[in-house]
């Protein structure tokens, strides 16, 4: 097995750009409705009535409850594959990993939303590699930034959203990471610590903008967002996350269905201390297995913290605004027992394409050790007293379907303007 990035491997990878393929898991929600909206929102601690209360939604500018942004995309949440099978030549092109043996780090996520998802909508999806960028650094050696895209549309249109995943393929494993993990101490909380966290929770609904429009004219560069608190993280929070979000790319199953899965992918299973085969993914809820993997405790999914940044934005912007773009990086683990303070700042106020009033935001999640584990950015379209209600953004290339969107995204990522 090679552990080096080669010109041949990079070229083989690039030949896959724009080639649509089936997703490895079916969607959790084939036809999401208001119940789906509520379950997903509550999975990340959000009870915004715009997604959770049908009556509130009907009285909003959207005329209906709408899906919370994390649902419109999200790993395996929605979208029936438009491409369900591959011809022999395409299957051969996509077979295997051209960089097999090279470490892969899930480094970041970038998302865009173009239209709301309404209850009872059947959703389709397409998936493809869209960017392969060859990088060279003095410290890390050669690396490849591998961008994959998933795009979603209502059956028959319009295009809803795009979700892009950055995998960094690096020749040298960061051996110091495990040593850093060994030094992490998760300390017990005092009653005063917990009371301070509860104080922020207590005021969360009051800080939610809701029905009151946040007009573009009233926002200034430098304005702050938050605070929003998430934690202390519990294994219980991981369980609740899965009830709304499903089991993601791994598709973990129960009982006999788990047995069927073990027959298909036996290497995904390892015995526990009772010699019972269990999934590798249990690092997120089994503390002993997490310690064996070199971590001081169980830890979250990066996508959890992405949803927390989204929660901050949607609480701040109000029902009449539109979350257009959001990106974030997953810098460090978030362990069971950690608490995150989610904050942000307006960095730019401007008219976006088509004269749309917009603001750009810096976002971050900081743990109780003062470490920023999830820096991010967002772009929000706001209603304007002078220019009127929000006008929804155009998909890339004014695409009308998933295929056209993927073509436009491959062009965008090739130019490095992502």
C-alpha positions as CSV (number, residue, x, y, z in Angstrom):
1,X,0.0,0.0,0.0
2,X,1.4,3.4,-1.0
3,X,1.5,6.2,1.5
4,X,2.8,8.9,-0.9
5,X,1.0,11.4,-3.1
6,X,2.0,10.8,-6.7
7,X,1.4,12.8,-9.9
8,X,-0.3,9.7,-11.4
9,X,-2.6,9.4,-8.3
10,X,-3.5,13.1,-8.5
11,X,-4.2,12.8,-12.2
12,X,-6.4,9.8,-11.7
13,X,-8.3,11.6,-9.0
14,X,-8.8,14.6,-11.3
15,X,-10.4,12.5,-14.0
16,X,-13.3,11.9,-11.6
17,X,-14.2,15.6,-11.3
18,X,-17.8,16.2,-12.2
19,X,-18.6,12.5,-12.5
20,X,-21.9,11.9,-10.6
21,X,-22.3,8.7,-8.6
22,X,-24.7,7.1,-6.2
23,X,-24.5,8.0,-2.6
24,X,-23.5,5.2,-0.2
25,X,-26.6,5.6,2.0
26,X,-30.3,6.3,1.3
27,X,-31.8,9.5,2.8
28,X,-33.1,9.4,6.3
29,X,-36.1,11.5,5.2
30,X,-37.6,10.7,1.8
31,X,-40.4,13.3,2.1
32,X,-39.5,15.5,5.0
33,X,-42.4,17.3,6.8
34,X,-42.9,19.5,9.9
35,X,-42.1,16.5,12.1
36,X,-38.8,16.0,10.3
37,X,-38.0,19.7,10.6
38,X,-38.6,19.6,14.4
39,X,-36.7,16.4,15.0
40,X,-33.6,17.7,13.2
41,X,-33.7,21.2,14.9
42,X,-34.1,19.7,18.3
43,X,-31.2,17.3,17.6
44,X,-28.9,20.4,17.8
45,X,-30.8,22.2,20.6
46,X,-32.9,24.6,18.5
47,X,-36.7,25.0,19.0
48,X,-37.2,28.0,16.6
49,X,-40.9,28.1,15.8
50,X,-40.1,28.9,12.2
51,X,-39.2,25.2,11.8
52,X,-41.0,23.7,14.8
53,X,-44.5,25.4,14.8
54,X,-46.7,25.0,11.6
55,X,-49.0,27.9,12.7
56,X,-46.0,30.2,13.2
57,X,-44.7,29.2,9.8
58,X,-48.0,29.9,8.0
59,X,-47.9,33.5,9.4
60,X,-44.3,34.1,8.3
61,X,-43.2,35.6,5.0
62,X,-42.6,32.1,3.7
63,X,-46.3,31.1,4.2
64,X,-45.3,27.8,5.8
65,X,-42.9,26.2,8.2
66,X,-39.6,25.7,6.5
67,X,-36.8,23.3,7.1
68,X,-34.0,24.3,9.3
69,X,-30.8,24.9,7.2
70,X,-28.9,21.9,8.5
71,X,-31.6,19.6,7.1
72,X,-31.4,21.0,3.6
73,X,-28.4,18.9,2.7
74,X,-26.7,17.3,5.6
75,X,-25.0,13.9,5.6
76,X,-27.6,11.4,4.3
77,X,-30.6,13.5,5.6
78,X,-32.4,14.1,2.4
79,X,-32.2,13.4,-1.4
80,X,-32.9,10.5,-3.6
81,X,-30.1,9.7,-6.0
82,X,-30.7,11.0,-9.5
83,X,-27.8,8.7,-10.6
84,X,-28.6,5.2,-9.3
85,X,-26.2,3.0,-11.4
86,X,-23.0,3.4,-13.4
87,X,-22.0,2.0,-16.7
88,X,-18.9,-0.3,-16.8
89,X,-16.5,2.4,-17.9
90,X,-17.6,4.9,-15.2
91,X,-17.6,2.3,-12.5
92,X,-14.0,1.5,-13.4
93,X,-13.0,5.2,-13.3
94,X,-14.4,5.5,-9.8
95,X,-13.2,2.2,-8.4
96,X,-10.7,2.3,-5.6
97,X,-8.8,5.3,-4.1
98,X,-6.1,6.8,-6.3
99,X,-4.4,8.0,-3.1
100,X,-4.8,4.8,-1.1
101,X,-2.8,4.8,2.1
102,X,-2.5,8.6,2.2
103,X,-4.0,10.0,5.4
104,X,-7.3,11.7,5.0
105,X,-8.5,14.5,7.4
106,X,-12.0,15.8,7.3
107,X,-11.0,19.4,7.6
108,X,-14.0,21.6,6.7
109,X,-17.4,22.2,5.3
110,X,-18.9,24.8,3.1
111,X,-22.6,25.2,2.4
112,X,-25.0,27.3,0.3
113,X,-28.8,27.7,0.4
114,X,-30.8,29.0,-2.5
115,X,-34.4,28.1,-1.8
116,X,-36.4,27.0,1.2
117,X,-37.5,23.4,1.7
118,X,-41.2,23.2,2.3
119,X,-43.1,20.4,4.0
120,X,-44.0,17.3,1.9
121,X,-41.4,18.0,-0.8
122,X,-39.6,15.1,-2.5
123,X,-35.9,15.9,-2.8
124,X,-33.4,14.6,-5.3
125,X,-29.6,14.8,-5.1
126,X,-26.4,14.4,-7.1
127,X,-22.9,13.7,-5.8
128,X,-19.5,14.3,-7.4
129,X,-15.9,15.2,-6.8
130,X,-15.6,18.9,-7.9
131,X,-12.1,20.0,-7.0
132,X,-8.6,18.5,-6.5
133,X,-5.9,21.1,-5.5
134,X,-2.3,20.0,-5.2
135,X,-0.6,21.8,-2.3
136,X,3.0,21.9,-1.1
137,X,4.2,23.2,2.3
138,X,7.5,23.3,4.0
139,X,6.2,21.7,7.2
140,X,3.5,19.3,6.1
141,X,5.0,18.2,2.8
142,X,2.8,17.5,-0.2
143,X,-1.0,17.5,0.4
144,X,-4.1,17.4,-1.8
145,X,-7.3,19.3,-1.0
146,X,-10.1,17.1,-2.2
147,X,-13.5,18.8,-2.5
148,X,-16.7,16.8,-3.0
149,X,-20.1,18.3,-3.6
150,X,-23.7,17.2,-2.9
151,X,-26.4,19.2,-4.5
152,X,-30.1,19.0,-3.7
153,X,-33.3,20.0,-5.5
154,X,-37.0,19.7,-5.1
155,X,-38.3,17.1,-7.6
156,X,-39.0,19.2,-10.7
157,X,-37.2,22.2,-9.2
158,X,-36.0,24.5,-7.8
159,X,-32.5,23.8,-6.7
160,X,-32.3,24.0,-2.9
161,X,-28.8,23.8,-1.6
162,X,-25.2,22.6,-2.0
163,X,-22.9,21.0,0.6
164,X,-19.2,20.8,0.0
165,X,-16.7,18.7,2.0
166,X,-13.0,19.3,2.2
167,X,-10.8,16.3,2.8
168,X,-7.1,17.0,3.2
169,X,-4.9,14.2,2.0
170,X,-1.5,14.5,3.7
171,X,1.7,12.4,3.3
172,X,2.8,13.0,6.9
173,X,0.6,12.1,9.8
174,X,0.5,14.8,12.5
175,X,2.2,12.7,15.1
176,X,2.1,15.5,17.6
177,X,-1.7,15.4,17.7
178,X,-1.9,12.3,19.9
179,X,0.6,13.8,22.3
180,X,-1.6,17.0,22.5
181,X,-4.6,14.8,23.2
182,X,-2.8,13.1,26.1
183,X,-2.3,16.5,27.8
184,X,-6.0,17.5,27.7
185,X,-7.7,17.6,31.1
186,X,-11.5,17.7,31.3
187,X,-12.2,19.1,34.8
188,X,-15.4,18.8,36.8
189,X,-17.7,21.8,36.9
190,X,-18.5,23.7,40.0
191,X,-22.1,24.7,40.9
192,X,-21.2,28.2,40.0
193,X,-19.8,27.1,36.6
194,X,-23.1,25.4,35.8
195,X,-25.1,28.3,37.0
196,X,-23.3,30.7,34.7
197,X,-24.0,28.3,31.7
198,X,-27.6,28.1,32.8
199,X,-27.9,31.9,32.8
200,X,-27.0,32.0,29.1
201,X,-29.4,29.2,28.3
202,X,-32.2,31.0,30.2
203,X,-31.9,34.0,27.9
204,X,-31.6,32.2,24.6
205,X,-35.2,32.5,23.5
206,X,-35.2,36.2,24.4
207,X,-32.2,36.8,22.1
208,X,-33.9,35.0,19.2
209,X,-34.9,37.7,16.7
210,X,-38.0,35.7,15.4
211,X,-40.8,37.7,13.8
212,X,-39.1,41.1,14.3
213,X,-37.3,41.9,11.1
214,X,-33.6,42.7,11.4
215,X,-33.3,45.4,8.8
216,X,-30.1,45.8,6.8
217,X,-30.1,49.5,7.6
218,X,-29.9,48.8,11.3
219,X,-26.8,46.6,11.2
220,X,-23.3,48.0,11.4
221,X,-19.9,46.4,10.9
222,X,-18.5,45.3,14.2
223,X,-21.9,44.3,15.7
224,X,-21.7,41.2,17.8
225,X,-23.7,37.9,17.6
226,X,-24.5,35.8,20.7
227,X,-23.7,34.5,23.1
228,X,-25.0,31.0,22.5
229,X,-23.8,28.2,24.7
230,X,-23.7,24.5,23.9
231,X,-22.7,22.2,26.7
232,X,-21.4,20.7,28.8
233,X,-21.5,18.0,26.1
234,X,-23.0,14.6,27.3
235,X,-23.3,11.2,25.7
236,X,-27.0,11.9,26.0
237,X,-26.5,14.8,23.5
238,X,-24.9,12.3,21.1
239,X,-28.0,10.0,21.4
240,X,-30.4,12.9,20.8
241,X,-28.3,14.0,17.8
242,X,-28.7,10.6,16.2
243,X,-32.5,10.5,16.8
244,X,-32.8,13.5,14.5
245,X,-29.8,13.2,12.2
246,X,-29.7,9.5,11.7
247,X,-26.5,7.6,11.6
248,X,-24.8,9.5,8.8
249,X,-22.4,8.1,6.3
250,X,-21.8,4.9,8.3
251,X,-25.5,3.9,8.4
252,X,-25.2,2.1,11.7
253,X,-28.0,-0.4,12.3
254,X,-29.5,-2.3,15.2
255,X,-29.7,-6.0,16.0
256,X,-30.2,-8.3,13.0
257,X,-29.7,-5.3,10.7
258,X,-26.3,-4.8,12.4
259,X,-25.5,-8.5,11.7
260,X,-26.3,-7.9,8.0
261,X,-24.1,-4.9,8.0
262,X,-21.3,-6.8,9.7
263,X,-21.4,-9.4,6.8
264,X,-21.0,-6.6,4.3
265,X,-18.3,-4.6,6.0
266,X,-16.6,-6.7,8.7
267,X,-13.6,-4.4,9.1
268,X,-16.0,-1.7,10.5
269,X,-16.6,-3.9,13.5
270,X,-14.3,-4.5,16.5
271,X,-15.1,-6.5,19.6
272,X,-15.9,-4.8,22.9
273,X,-14.7,-6.0,26.3
274,X,-17.4,-8.7,26.2
275,X,-16.1,-9.8,22.8
276,X,-19.3,-8.5,21.1
277,X,-18.6,-7.0,17.7
278,X,-19.4,-3.3,17.7
279,X,-18.9,-0.5,15.3
280,X,-15.8,1.7,15.1
281,X,-18.0,4.7,15.2
282,X,-18.6,4.1,18.9
283,X,-15.7,6.4,19.7
284,X,-18.5,9.0,19.9
285,X,-20.4,7.3,22.8
286,X,-18.1,4.6,24.2
287,X,-15.4,6.2,26.5
288,X,-13.2,3.2,26.7
289,X,-13.1,2.8,22.9
290,X,-12.4,6.5,22.5
291,X,-9.4,6.2,24.9
292,X,-8.1,3.2,23.0
293,X,-8.2,5.5,19.9
294,X,-5.9,8.0,21.7
295,X,-8.5,10.4,23.1
296,X,-9.2,11.4,26.7
297,X,-13.0,11.0,26.2
298,X,-15.8,10.5,23.6
299,X,-16.1,13.3,21.2
300,X,-18.6,14.9,18.9
301,X,-19.1,15.0,15.2
302,X,-17.7,18.1,13.4
303,X,-21.2,18.5,11.9
304,X,-22.6,19.2,15.3
305,X,-20.6,22.3,15.7
306,X,-21.5,23.4,12.2
307,X,-25.2,23.2,13.2
308,X,-24.3,25.3,16.3
309,X,-22.9,28.1,14.1
310,X,-26.0,27.9,11.9
311,X,-28.2,28.1,15.1
312,X,-26.4,31.3,16.1
313,X,-27.0,32.9,12.6
314,X,-30.7,32.0,12.4
315,X,-31.4,33.2,15.9
316,X,-29.7,36.5,15.2
317,X,-31.1,37.2,11.7
318,X,-34.8,36.6,12.3
319,X,-37.5,34.9,10.2
320,X,-37.5,37.4,7.3
321,X,-33.8,37.0,6.5
322,X,-32.0,34.3,4.6
323,X,-28.9,32.3,5.5
324,X,-27.1,32.2,2.2
325,X,-23.6,30.7,2.8
326,X,-21.7,29.2,5.7
327,X,-18.3,27.6,6.0
328,X,-16.3,26.3,8.9
329,X,-13.2,24.3,9.8
330,X,-12.9,21.5,12.4
331,X,-9.7,22.4,14.2
332,X,-9.9,20.3,17.4
333,X,-12.1,17.6,19.0
334,X,-15.0,18.6,21.2
335,X,-15.0,16.1,24.1
336,X,-17.8,14.9,26.3
337,X,-17.6,17.4,29.2
338,X,-16.6,20.3,27.0
339,X,-18.7,23.5,26.8
340,X,-18.7,25.7,23.8
341,X,-19.5,29.4,23.6
342,X,-20.7,30.3,20.1
343,X,-20.2,33.9,19.0
344,X,-19.8,36.1,15.9
345,X,-19.2,39.5,14.5
346,X,-20.4,41.5,11.5
347,X,-17.4,42.1,9.3
348,X,-18.9,43.5,6.1
349,X,-22.1,45.2,5.1
350,X,-22.7,45.5,1.3
351,X,-25.0,44.9,-1.6
352,X,-24.5,41.5,-3.1
353,X,-25.2,40.3,-6.6
354,X,-28.4,41.7,-8.0
355,X,-28.4,44.5,-5.4
356,X,-29.3,42.2,-2.5
357,X,-28.6,43.7,1.0
358,X,-26.1,41.4,2.7
359,X,-23.7,41.1,5.6
360,X,-20.7,38.8,6.1
361,X,-20.0,37.3,9.5
362,X,-17.1,35.9,11.3
363,X,-18.2,33.0,13.5
364,X,-16.5,30.8,16.2
365,X,-17.0,28.2,18.8
366,X,-14.6,28.4,21.8
367,X,-14.4,25.7,24.5
368,X,-13.8,26.2,28.3
369,X,-10.1,25.9,27.7
370,X,-10.2,29.0,25.5
371,X,-9.5,27.0,22.3
372,X,-11.4,28.0,19.1
373,X,-12.3,24.5,17.8
374,X,-14.6,25.7,14.9
375,X,-13.9,29.0,13.2
376,X,-16.3,29.9,10.4
377,X,-17.9,32.5,8.2
378,X,-21.4,33.2,6.9
379,X,-23.2,35.5,4.5
380,X,-26.7,36.5,5.3
381,X,-29.3,38.4,3.2
382,X,-31.4,40.8,5.2
383,X,-34.7,42.6,4.5
384,X,-34.3,46.4,3.8
385,X,-36.6,49.3,4.6
386,X,-35.6,50.9,1.3
387,X,-35.0,47.9,-1.0
388,X,-37.8,45.6,0.3
389,X,-37.9,41.9,1.3
390,X,-35.1,39.5,0.8
391,X,-34.7,38.3,-2.7
392,X,-33.4,34.7,-2.7
393,X,-29.9,34.1,-4.3
394,X,-29.3,32.4,-7.6
395,X,-27.7,29.0,-7.7
396,X,-24.2,28.8,-9.4
397,X,-24.6,29.5,-13.1
398,X,-28.3,30.2,-12.6
399,X,-28.7,26.4,-12.6
400,X,-32.2,24.9,-12.8
401,X,-31.3,21.4,-11.7
402,X,-28.7,19.3,-9.9
403,X,-26.8,18.4,-13.0
404,X,-26.3,22.0,-14.1
405,X,-25.3,22.9,-10.5
406,X,-22.6,20.3,-10.4
407,X,-21.2,21.5,-13.7
408,X,-21.1,25.1,-12.5
409,X,-19.5,24.0,-9.2
410,X,-16.8,22.0,-11.0
411,X,-15.9,25.2,-13.0
412,X,-15.9,27.2,-9.8
413,X,-13.7,24.9,-7.8
414,X,-11.3,24.5,-10.8
415,X,-10.7,28.2,-10.7
416,X,-10.0,28.2,-7.0
417,X,-12.8,30.7,-6.3
418,X,-14.7,28.4,-3.9
